[in-house]
Amino acid sequence: MATRSIIAVKTSDNTYSSIYTHWDGNPDTRYPILVEGYNTQEKVEELISMGDASVINETIEECKFYGRDNKEDDTDATTGIKYLKDIECQEFLYVWDTNEWKVYNTRSGYLRKLKM
């Protein structure tokens, strides 16, 4: 079963770019990968620039992106959180905000910061 999530980054002009990720979005799995592998603005922006993904791993090379690896269209990173209108369908939201990851549970239809 998929644990869908969104990964977003706050950009220099105070907007957000985001991608959808299909598998392993649970904080027990996703959070350590993000904290260890994507812990600078540059690394997070590189991850987001690859577009939507089925799997996020410790390095860009190990990730599975819909566009790069599956040759699917309409998978570019989006300015703004493109899935916000369907946020209830995504289980977790991860936001890189300057120097830290913020994790939100979206199952209840509202955002709630998780203590990590």
QUIFENTA-V435378 format. One record per residue. OMEGA is omega in whole degrees, -180 to 180 (NA if undefined). NEAR is the number of other C-alpha atoms within 8 Angstrom. D_FIRST is the distance of its C-alpha to the first C-alpha in whole Angstrom. Layout:
omega:OMEGA near:NEAR d_first:D_FIRST
omega:OMEGA near:NEAR d_first:D_FIRST
This chain:
omega:-178 near:2 d_first:0
omega:169 near:7 d_first:4
omega:-173 near:11 d_first:7
omega:-180 near:14 d_first:9
omega:175 near:13 d_first:13
omega:173 near:13 d_first:17
omega:-177 near:13 d_first:19
omega:177 near:14 d_first:23
omega:175 near:13 d_first:26
omega:-176 near:12 d_first:29
omega:-175 near:8 d_first:32
omega:178 near:5 d_first:36
omega:177 near:4 d_first:36
omega:169 near:6 d_first:34
omega:-179 near:9 d_first:32
omega:168 near:11 d_first:28
omega:-175 near:14 d_first:26
omega:172 near:15 d_first:22
omega:174 near:15 d_first:19
omega:174 near:12 d_first:16
omega:-171 near:14 d_first:13
omega:-172 near:12 d_first:10
omega:169 near:10 d_first:8
omega:179 near:10 d_first:9
omega:179 near:14 d_first:11
omega:-179 near:10 d_first:11
omega:178 near:9 d_first:15
omega:180 near:6 d_first:15
omega:-172 near:9 d_first:14
omega:-174 near:11 d_first:15
omega:180 near:9 d_first:18
omega:178 near:9 d_first:20
omega:180 near:12 d_first:19
omega:-178 near:11 d_first:21
omega:-178 near:9 d_first:24
omega:-171 near:8 d_first:25
omega:-174 near:9 d_first:24
omega:-171 near:11 d_first:25
omega:172 near:11 d_first:28
omega:178 near:7 d_first:30
omega:-178 near:9 d_first:31
omega:-180 near:6 d_first:31
omega:180 near:10 d_first:28
omega:178 near:12 d_first:26
omega:177 near:9 d_first:28
omega:178 near:8 d_first:27
omega:-178 near:10 d_first:24
omega:-178 near:15 d_first:24
omega:-179 near:8 d_first:26
omega:178 near:11 d_first:24
omega:-176 near:14 d_first:22
omega:-175 near:14 d_first:18
omega:171 near:13 d_first:16
omega:-178 near:11 d_first:12
omega:173 near:11 d_first:13
omega:177 near:13 d_first:16
omega:-173 near:8 d_first:18
omega:178 near:11 d_first:21
omega:178 near:7 d_first:23
omega:-178 near:8 d_first:23
omega:-178 near:4 d_first:24
omega:179 near:8 d_first:21
omega:176 near:12 d_first:18
omega:-178 near:10 d_first:17
omega:-179 near:13 d_first:18
omega:-179 near:14 d_first:18
omega:-176 near:14 d_first:22
omega:-171 near:9 d_first:23
omega:-179 near:7 d_first:21
omega:180 near:7 d_first:20
omega:178 near:7 d_first:23
omega:178 near:8 d_first:22
omega:173 near:6 d_first:24
omega:-178 near:5 d_first:23
omega:-180 near:9 d_first:22
omega:173 near:10 d_first:24
omega:-175 near:12 d_first:24
omega:173 near:9 d_first:26
omega:-172 near:9 d_first:28
omega:-179 near:8 d_first:27
omega:-171 near:11 d_first:24
omega:-179 near:8 d_first:23
omega:-176 near:8 d_first:20
omega:179 near:6 d_first:22
omega:178 near:5 d_first:22
omega:-174 near:7 d_first:19
omega:180 near:10 d_first:18
omega:179 near:10 d_first:17
omega:177 near:7 d_first:14
omega:-174 near:13 d_first:13
omega:-179 near:14 d_first:12
omega:176 near:15 d_first:15
omega:178 near:13 d_first:18
omega:-178 near:12 d_first:20
omega:172 near:11 d_first:23
omega:-177 near:14 d_first:26
omega:178 near:9 d_first:29
omega:-176 near:6 d_first:32
omega:-177 near:8 d_first:31
omega:174 near:7 d_first:28
omega:172 near:10 d_first:25
omega:-176 near:10 d_first:24
omega:-179 near:11 d_first:21
omega:173 near:11 d_first:20
omega:-175 near:13 d_first:17
omega:-174 near:14 d_first:17
omega:-177 near:10 d_first:15
omega:-180 near:7 d_first:19
omega:176 near:7 d_first:20
omega:-177 near:8 d_first:22
omega:-179 near:8 d_first:22
omega:180 near:7 d_first:23
omega:177 near:8 d_first:24
omega:175 near:8 d_first:22
omega:-178 near:3 d_first:24
omega:NA near:2 d_first:23
